[in-house]
Amino acid sequence: MGEIEDAIERADREAFTRQPPKTLQARINFLIKQLKTTKAVAAELGVSQRSVERYRKGERKHPPKNITAKIDDAVRQRWQPQVRKRRRKQAATATGITVETRARFGYTAPIGTTDDGRFRRLTVHLPPAYAQRLFDARNTGASDQQMRGIIAEGFREIYFQDGGSRALGLSDVTLNDIDYLDLDY
């Protein structure tokens, strides 16, 4: 996953109304309920079907760290899908999305002005249309670079051009060398 995809996933997890299961047995049971068979859970986690059965019965309580991380990720990806969907819909139709980042921004500007990219720390609220485009791009399997382009376009319009009241000659803004990026919606 890319940086934008990770940020969307983190923002989704902040929307949970209840915490995911804590114990290993509860997590495995949740995954079995979601994926229907122990064989499917084993394939998802990269372990044997017998290992999944042992985790489920409580015969093994402490899987290796990498397997524990896979179990945690698998549970969190499937936890409260309706809550996530509702929050995304609200962001895409009404509230928009807030992007906080520290990255190098490059841009194309008119002759006589500087177009040197430099690191900036920005927190910008983008309108719902950008949230919708970002979610649509993610759902269609867009690359991280394409999703960066959507965010950079939003930054150009909202932050750099201030909705059309300044820097009108600014044509392209690029989002490079992301130090960190966080989304909230």
TARA-V861234 format. One record per helix or strand of 2 or more residues. SS is the DSSP state (hx for helix, st for strand). FROM is the first residue (numbers start at 1). TO is the last residue. If there is no record, write none. Layout:
SS/FROM/TO
SS/FROM/TO
//
This chain:
hx/3/13
hx/24/35
hx/38/45
hx/49/57
hx/65/78
hx/81/95
st/97/108
st/118/126
hx/128/139
hx/144/160
hx/162/164
st/172/184
//
